[in-house]
């Protein structure tokens, strides 16, 4: 095998390894994001269960967690489909 072909193959292998590393980093990042969103959803769920108002109804929450409830619910639905 000529030196030129060997260099080309090595460059291709390195490029492929770089792409694999980037892909793995993206997967880890997505998993961390998924984990954090799930934690937030669980916190919202606990807060809703513990903020019972007069008459047994759930009180409306003006907290940031309450504002993102719909987004977190969508995430939970998507996560359940995985």
Buried (B, 14 or more C-beta within 10 A) or exposed (E): EEEEEEEEEEEEEEEEEEEEEEEEEEEEEEEEEBEEBBEBBEEBBEBBEEBEEEEEEEEEBEEEBBEBBEEBEEBBEEEEEE
